[in-house]
Amino acid sequence: QVRIGTSFDRDVHIAQYRFGHAGLAGQRVDQRIRTIANFAGIPDSQLDLEESDTVMPHAAFANQQPGPLATAAAATGGGILFTRESELVYQDRKHRFNL
């Protein structure tokens, strides 16, 4: 599991249960980054993620660290992932290439 944060409540349990059954297939890149960040204990208030139109395949998180997983998701969508002050930021390729 990718869980890094200190709290493990019912919502986190349900999210990970669903992940185990569906593997998060069909998530957009921004949704996948949000899922990884949330599993790592980063709240939505510290995320600035542009909506992507790229759909992700089934995820395999076992024995992985959140940083490389989120970076790989961003690369799949052709976007970039970076930090700005206390936020994790994803800019989609539409932003980068003014599409």
Backbone as JSON Lines, residues from 0, in Angstrom:
{"i":0,"aa":"Q","n":[0.83,-1.18,0.0],"ca":[0.0,0.0,0.0],"c":[0.87,1.24,0.0]}
{"i":1,"aa":"V","n":[0.29,2.32,-0.48],"ca":[1.04,3.56,-0.61],"c":[0.8,4.49,0.58]}
{"i":2,"aa":"R","n":[0.01,4.08,1.55],"ca":[-0.36,4.94,2.67],"c":[0.86,5.41,3.44]}
{"i":3,"aa":"I","n":[1.02,6.74,3.55],"ca":[2.15,7.33,4.25],"c":[1.68,8.15,5.46]}
{"i":4,"aa":"G","n":[0.52,8.78,5.36],"ca":[0.01,9.67,6.41],"c":[-0.24,8.95,7.72]}
{"i":5,"aa":"T","n":[-0.64,9.72,8.72],"ca":[-0.79,9.18,10.06],"c":[-2.21,8.72,10.38]}
{"i":6,"aa":"S","n":[-3.22,9.24,9.68],"ca":[-4.6,8.86,10.0],"c":[-5.1,7.82,9.01]}
{"i":7,"aa":"F","n":[-5.83,6.87,9.52],"ca":[-6.43,5.83,8.68],"c":[-7.87,5.68,9.14]}
{"i":8,"aa":"D","n":[-8.77,6.47,8.53],"ca":[-10.16,6.47,8.94],"c":[-11.01,5.63,7.99]}
{"i":9,"aa":"R","n":[-12.31,5.63,8.21],"ca":[-13.23,4.83,7.41],"c":[-13.18,5.21,5.93]}
{"i":10,"aa":"D","n":[-13.12,6.51,5.63],"ca":[-13.09,6.96,4.24],"c":[-11.85,6.44,3.51]}
{"i":11,"aa":"V","n":[-10.71,6.46,4.19],"ca":[-9.49,5.94,3.58],"c":[-9.61,4.44,3.37]}
{"i":12,"aa":"H","n":[-10.18,3.75,4.35],"ca":[-10.38,2.3,4.23],"c":[-11.25,1.97,3.02]}
{"i":13,"aa":"I","n":[-12.38,2.68,2.86],"ca":[-13.28,2.44,1.74],"c":[-12.59,2.74,0.41]}
{"i":14,"aa":"A","n":[-11.84,3.83,0.35],"ca":[-11.12,4.18,-0.88],"c":[-10.13,3.09,-1.27]}
{"i":15,"aa":"Q","n":[-9.41,2.58,-0.29],"ca":[-8.43,1.54,-0.59],"c":[-9.12,0.22,-0.92]}
{"i":16,"aa":"Y","n":[-10.25,-0.04,-0.31],"ca":[-11.03,-1.25,-0.65],"c":[-11.47,-1.19,-2.11]}
{"i":17,"aa":"R","n":[-12.02,-0.05,-2.53],"ca":[-12.44,0.12,-3.92],"c":[-11.25,0.01,-4.87]}
{"i":18,"aa":"F","n":[-10.14,0.58,-4.46],"ca":[-8.93,0.49,-5.27],"c":[-8.53,-0.97,-5.48]}
{"i":19,"aa":"G","n":[-8.61,-1.75,-4.43],"ca":[-8.24,-3.16,-4.52],"c":[-9.09,-3.94,-5.5]}
{"i":20,"aa":"H","n":[-10.34,-3.54,-5.66],"ca":[-11.24,-4.26,-6.55],"c":[-11.24,-3.71,-7.97]}
{"i":21,"aa":"A","n":[-11.08,-2.41,-8.13],"ca":[-11.18,-1.82,-9.47],"c":[-9.83,-1.38,-10.02]}
{"i":22,"aa":"G","n":[-8.84,-1.23,-9.16],"ca":[-7.52,-0.82,-9.62],"c":[-7.46,0.58,-10.19]}
{"i":23,"aa":"L","n":[-8.49,1.37,-9.96],"ca":[-8.56,2.77,-10.39],"c":[-8.54,2.95,-11.9]}
{"i":24,"aa":"A","n":[-8.77,1.89,-12.65],"ca":[-8.81,2.0,-14.11],"c":[-9.9,2.99,-14.51]}
{"i":25,"aa":"G","n":[-9.6,3.83,-15.49],"ca":[-10.56,4.81,-15.98],"c":[-10.45,6.18,-15.33]}
{"i":26,"aa":"Q","n":[-9.58,6.32,-14.34],"ca":[-9.38,7.65,-13.75],"c":[-8.66,8.54,-14.75]}
{"i":27,"aa":"R","n":[-8.99,9.84,-14.7],"ca":[-8.19,10.82,-15.44],"c":[-6.88,11.02,-14.68]}
{"i":28,"aa":"V","n":[-5.89,11.61,-15.33],"ca":[-4.6,11.84,-14.71],"c":[-4.74,12.64,-13.42]}
{"i":29,"aa":"D","n":[-5.51,13.73,-13.46],"ca":[-5.67,14.55,-12.25],"c":[-6.31,13.77,-11.11]}
{"i":30,"aa":"Q","n":[-7.26,12.9,-11.44],"ca":[-7.9,12.07,-10.42],"c":[-6.9,11.08,-9.82]}
{"i":31,"aa":"R","n":[-6.06,10.52,-10.66],"ca":[-5.05,9.57,-10.17],"c":[-4.06,10.27,-9.24]}
{"i":32,"aa":"I","n":[-3.62,11.47,-9.61],"ca":[-2.7,12.21,-8.76],"c":[-3.37,12.54,-7.43]}
{"i":33,"aa":"R","n":[-4.64,12.94,-7.47],"ca":[-5.38,13.23,-6.23],"c":[-5.46,11.99,-5.35]}
{"i":34,"aa":"T","n":[-5.76,10.85,-5.95],"ca":[-5.85,9.59,-5.19],"c":[-4.52,9.28,-4.52]}
{"i":35,"aa":"I","n":[-3.44,9.36,-5.27],"ca":[-2.11,9.08,-4.72],"c":[-1.78,10.06,-3.6]}
{"i":36,"aa":"A","n":[-2.04,11.35,-3.83],"ca":[-1.76,12.37,-2.81],"c":[-2.59,12.12,-1.55]}
{"i":37,"aa":"N","n":[-3.87,11.8,-1.71],"ca":[-4.72,11.53,-0.56],"c":[-4.25,10.3,0.2]}
{"i":38,"aa":"F","n":[-3.87,9.23,-0.51],"ca":[-3.33,8.04,0.14],"c":[-2.07,8.38,0.91]}
{"i":39,"aa":"A","n":[-1.31,9.36,0.42],"ca":[-0.07,9.77,1.08],"c":[-0.31,10.78,2.2]}
{"i":40,"aa":"G","n":[-1.56,11.14,2.44],"ca":[-1.88,12.05,3.53],"c":[-1.91,13.52,3.16]}
{"i":41,"aa":"I","n":[-1.88,13.82,1.87],"ca":[-1.94,15.23,1.42],"c":[-3.4,15.59,1.2]}
{"i":42,"aa":"P","n":[-3.91,16.58,1.93],"ca":[-5.33,16.95,1.8],"c":[-5.62,17.69,0.49]}
{"i":43,"aa":"D","n":[-6.87,17.64,0.07],"ca":[-7.29,18.33,-1.16],"c":[-6.97,19.82,-1.12]}
{"i":44,"aa":"S","n":[-6.97,20.41,0.07],"ca":[-6.69,21.85,0.19],"c":[-5.26,22.2,-0.23]}
{"i":45,"aa":"Q","n":[-4.39,21.21,-0.34],"ca":[-3.01,21.46,-0.75],"c":[-2.74,20.96,-2.17]}
{"i":46,"aa":"L","n":[-3.81,20.74,-2.93],"ca":[-3.69,20.27,-4.31],"c":[-4.24,21.32,-5.27]}
{"i":47,"aa":"D","n":[-3.52,21.57,-6.34],"ca":[-3.97,22.45,-7.42],"c":[-3.77,21.66,-8.71]}
{"i":48,"aa":"L","n":[-4.8,20.91,-9.1],"ca":[-4.68,19.97,-10.21],"c":[-5.61,20.37,-11.34]}
{"i":49,"aa":"E","n":[-5.03,20.64,-12.5],"ca":[-5.84,20.94,-13.68],"c":[-6.47,19.65,-14.19]}
{"i":50,"aa":"E","n":[-7.7,19.77,-14.67],"ca":[-8.39,18.59,-15.19],"c":[-7.71,18.11,-16.48]}
{"i":51,"aa":"S","n":[-7.54,16.82,-16.55],"ca":[-6.92,16.2,-17.71],"c":[-7.96,15.46,-18.52]}
{"i":52,"aa":"D","n":[-7.69,15.25,-19.8],"ca":[-8.58,14.43,-20.61],"c":[-7.96,13.07,-20.91]}
{"i":53,"aa":"T","n":[-6.8,12.8,-20.3],"ca":[-6.13,11.51,-20.48],"c":[-6.61,10.53,-19.43]}
{"i":54,"aa":"V","n":[-7.03,9.35,-19.89],"ca":[-7.54,8.31,-18.99],"c":[-6.41,7.34,-18.67]}
{"i":55,"aa":"M","n":[-6.32,7.0,-17.39],"ca":[-5.26,6.12,-16.91],"c":[-5.7,4.66,-16.94]}
{"i":56,"aa":"P","n":[-4.74,3.74,-17.14],"ca":[-5.05,2.32,-17.05],"c":[-5.09,1.86,-15.6]}
{"i":57,"aa":"H","n":[-5.26,0.57,-15.39],"ca":[-5.24,-0.05,-14.06],"c":[-3.96,0.34,-13.33]}
{"i":58,"aa":"A","n":[-4.07,0.58,-12.05],"ca":[-2.91,1.01,-11.25],"c":[-2.34,-0.16,-10.46]}
{"i":59,"aa":"A","n":[-1.04,-0.16,-10.29],"ca":[-0.35,-1.12,-9.43],"c":[0.52,-0.32,-8.47]}
{"i":60,"aa":"F","n":[0.08,-0.2,-7.22],"ca":[0.77,0.63,-6.25],"c":[1.66,-0.16,-5.29]}
{"i":61,"aa":"A","n":[1.61,-1.47,-5.32],"ca":[2.35,-2.28,-4.34],"c":[3.84,-1.96,-4.39]}
{"i":62,"aa":"N","n":[4.42,-1.77,-3.21],"ca":[5.85,-1.51,-3.05],"c":[6.33,-0.27,-3.8]}
{"i":63,"aa":"Q","n":[5.46,0.71,-3.97],"ca":[5.79,1.95,-4.67],"c":[5.72,3.13,-3.7]}
{"i":64,"aa":"Q","n":[6.44,4.17,-4.0],"ca":[6.39,5.42,-3.22],"c":[5.49,6.41,-3.95]}
{"i":65,"aa":"P","n":[4.8,7.29,-3.21],"ca":[3.86,8.21,-3.83],"c":[4.47,9.18,-4.84]}
{"i":66,"aa":"G","n":[5.66,9.68,-4.59],"ca":[6.27,10.65,-5.49],"c":[6.45,10.12,-6.91]}
{"i":67,"aa":"P","n":[7.13,9.0,-7.07],"ca":[7.29,8.44,-8.42],"c":[5.97,8.04,-9.07]}
{"i":68,"aa":"L","n":[5.01,7.57,-8.28],"ca":[3.7,7.22,-8.84],"c":[3.0,8.44,-9.41]}
{"i":69,"aa":"A","n":[3.0,9.53,-8.66],"ca":[2.34,10.76,-9.12],"c":[3.07,11.36,-10.32]}
{"i":70,"aa":"T","n":[4.4,11.3,-10.31],"ca":[5.18,11.81,-11.42],"c":[4.91,11.0,-12.69]}
{"i":71,"aa":"A","n":[4.81,9.69,-12.55],"ca":[4.5,8.84,-13.71],"c":[3.11,9.14,-14.25]}
{"i":72,"aa":"A","n":[2.15,9.38,-13.37],"ca":[0.8,9.73,-13.82],"c":[0.83,11.04,-14.61]}
{"i":73,"aa":"A","n":[1.54,12.04,-14.1],"ca":[1.64,13.32,-14.79],"c":[2.28,13.15,-16.16]}
{"i":74,"aa":"A","n":[3.32,12.34,-16.25],"ca":[3.99,12.1,-17.53],"c":[3.07,11.4,-18.52]}
{"i":75,"aa":"T","n":[2.22,10.51,-18.02],"ca":[1.27,9.82,-18.9],"c":[0.36,10.81,-19.61]}
{"i":76,"aa":"G","n":[-0.02,11.86,-18.89],"ca":[-0.88,12.88,-19.49],"c":[-0.14,13.96,-20.23]}
{"i":77,"aa":"G","n":[1.18,13.88,-20.26],"ca":[1.97,14.9,-20.95],"c":[2.07,16.2,-20.18]}
{"i":78,"aa":"G","n":[1.7,16.16,-18.9],"ca":[1.76,17.37,-18.07],"c":[2.97,17.35,-17.16]}
{"i":79,"aa":"I","n":[3.0,18.3,-16.24],"ca":[4.09,18.37,-15.28],"c":[3.51,18.48,-13.87]}
{"i":80,"aa":"L","n":[4.26,17.95,-12.93],"ca":[3.9,17.96,-11.52],"c":[5.01,18.66,-10.76]}
{"i":81,"aa":"F","n":[4.64,19.63,-9.93],"ca":[5.64,20.37,-9.17],"c":[5.01,20.9,-7.89]}
{"i":82,"aa":"T","n":[5.84,21.42,-7.01],"ca":[5.33,22.04,-5.78],"c":[5.47,23.54,-5.89]}
{"i":83,"aa":"R","n":[4.48,24.22,-5.31],"ca":[4.47,25.69,-5.25],"c":[4.07,26.04,-3.83]}
{"i":84,"aa":"E","n":[5.02,26.58,-3.09],"ca":[4.82,26.85,-1.66],"c":[4.38,25.56,-0.99]}
{"i":85,"aa":"S","n":[3.16,25.48,-0.46],"ca":[2.72,24.26,0.23],"c":[1.72,23.46,-0.61]}
{"i":86,"aa":"E","n":[1.71,23.68,-1.92],"ca":[0.76,22.98,-2.79],"c":[1.48,22.04,-3.75]}
{"i":87,"aa":"L","n":[0.79,20.96,-4.08],"ca":[1.2,20.06,-5.15],"c":[0.41,20.48,-6.38]}
{"i":88,"aa":"V","n":[1.11,20.82,-7.47],"ca":[0.47,21.4,-8.65],"c":[0.67,20.47,-9.85]}
{"i":89,"aa":"Y","n":[-0.43,20.24,-10.58],"ca":[-0.36,19.51,-11.84],"c":[-0.86,20.44,-12.95]}
{"i":90,"aa":"Q","n":[-0.02,20.65,-13.96],"ca":[-0.44,21.41,-15.14],"c":[-0.54,20.42,-16.3]}
{"i":91,"aa":"D","n":[-1.72,20.34,-16.87],"ca":[-1.97,19.43,-17.97],"c":[-1.29,19.92,-19.24]}
{"i":92,"aa":"R","n":[-1.13,19.03,-20.21],"ca":[-0.49,19.41,-21.47],"c":[-1.25,20.51,-22.18]}
{"i":93,"aa":"K","n":[-2.57,20.61,-21.97],"ca":[-3.35,21.68,-22.59],"c":[-2.86,23.04,-22.12]}
{"i":94,"aa":"H","n":[-2.48,23.13,-20.87],"ca":[-1.94,24.37,-20.29],"c":[-0.57,24.67,-20.88]}
{"i":95,"aa":"R","n":[0.26,23.65,-20.92],"ca":[1.64,23.81,-21.37],"c":[1.73,24.16,-22.84]}
{"i":96,"aa":"F","n":[0.83,23.59,-23.66],"ca":[0.9,23.81,-25.1],"c":[-0.2,24.72,-25.6]}
{"i":97,"aa":"N","n":[-0.93,25.35,-24.65],"ca":[-1.99,26.32,-24.98],"c":[-3.01,25.74,-25.97]}
{"i":98,"aa":"L","n":[-3.49,24.54,-25.64],"ca":[-4.48,23.87,-26.49],"c":[-5.89,24.24,-26.1]}
